[in-house]
Amino acid sequence: MTQSKMEHYFKENSDKNNLFQQEKISRYLDLRKLYNKLNNSIKSDGAVISVENGSQKFVKVNPAITEKEKLNTQLLNLEKELYSSIEMSKTKARKSVHKTPPEEDKGGLV
């Protein structure tokens, strides 16, 4: 299975040991797949659909549009959380690389 650019980005930049971050990434990717399916449904069925109820026939807005709007809000919130979480992980990693040893570990004359 090929990875999307988004999956590749998360794989390269996320903290593999942070279970909460990994869960959010998994949820985000699932929501994106569902968002794309809704988008395809809207493209194929149109923004407006015909509904028949017995002898009645009427036109209404495709319900996938409303669901897509809800998903978009969830995706934006998760993106914000993931971005800040990944940036925080990167900052911690940079600080640990440049960290000076504690006073007792510096060596030298006593």
C-alpha positions in Angstrom: 0.0 0.0 0.0 1.4 3.4 -0.9 1.5 6.1 1.7 0.0 9.5 1.1 2.2 12.5 1.5 0.3 13.2 4.8 1.0 9.7 6.1 4.6 10.1 5.2 4.8 13.5 6.9 3.4 12.0 10.1 5.6 9.0 10.0 8.7 11.2 9.6 7.8 13.9 12.1 5.8 12.3 14.9 6.9 10.9 18.2 6.5 7.1 17.8 6.4 6.7 21.6 3.6 9.2 22.2 0.5 7.0 22.1 -1.9 10.0 22.3 -0.2 11.6 19.3 -0.3 8.4 17.4 -4.0 7.9 18.2 -4.8 11.4 16.9 -2.8 10.8 13.7 -4.7 7.6 13.1 -8.1 9.3 13.8 -7.1 12.2 11.5 -6.1 9.9 8.7 -9.4 8.0 9.0 -11.4 11.2 9.0 -9.6 12.3 5.9 -10.5 9.1 4.1 -14.1 9.6 5.1 -14.0 13.3 4.0 -12.7 12.2 0.6 -15.5 9.6 0.2 -18.1 12.2 1.0 -16.5 14.5 -1.5 -16.6 11.8 -4.2 -20.3 11.2 -3.3 -21.1 14.9 -3.7 -19.3 15.0 -7.0 -21.2 11.9 -8.3 -24.7 12.6 -6.9 -24.5 16.4 -7.0 -25.1 19.1 -4.5 -28.9 18.6 -4.8 -30.6 15.3 -4.8 -34.2 14.1 -5.7 -36.1 12.2 -3.0 -39.2 10.2 -3.6 -41.5 9.4 -0.8 -44.5 7.4 -2.1 -46.3 9.7 -4.6 -44.3 12.7 -3.4 -41.1 13.8 -5.2 -39.0 16.7 -3.9 -35.5 18.1 -4.2 -33.2 18.6 -1.2 -29.6 19.4 -0.4 -27.3 16.4 -0.4 -26.9 15.3 3.2 -23.2 14.5 2.5 -22.6 18.3 2.4 -23.6 18.7 6.0 -21.6 15.7 7.1 -18.6 17.0 5.1 -18.9 20.4 7.0 -18.9 18.6 10.3 -15.9 16.5 9.4 -14.0 19.6 8.2 -14.4 21.2 11.6 -13.1 18.0 13.3 -10.2 17.8 10.9 -9.2 21.4 11.5 -9.2 20.9 15.2 -7.2 17.7 15.0 -4.7 19.4 12.6 -4.2 22.2 15.1 -3.6 19.8 17.9 -1.3 17.6 15.9 0.8 20.5 14.6 1.3 21.9 18.0 2.1 18.4 19.4 4.6 17.6 16.7 6.3 21.0 17.0 6.5 20.5 20.8 8.1 17.1 20.2 10.6 18.6 17.8 11.5 21.4 20.2 12.0 18.9 23.1 14.2 16.7 20.8 16.4 19.7 19.8 16.8 20.8 23.4 17.8 17.3 24.5 20.5 17.2 21.8 22.0 20.6 22.9 21.6 20.0 26.7 24.6 20.6 28.8 25.4 17.9 31.4 24.4 18.6 35.0 27.0 20.3 37.3 28.2 17.1 39.0 28.9 15.5 35.6 31.1 18.3 34.2 34.3 16.8 35.5 37.4 18.8 36.3 39.1 19.5 39.6 37.2 19.1 42.8 
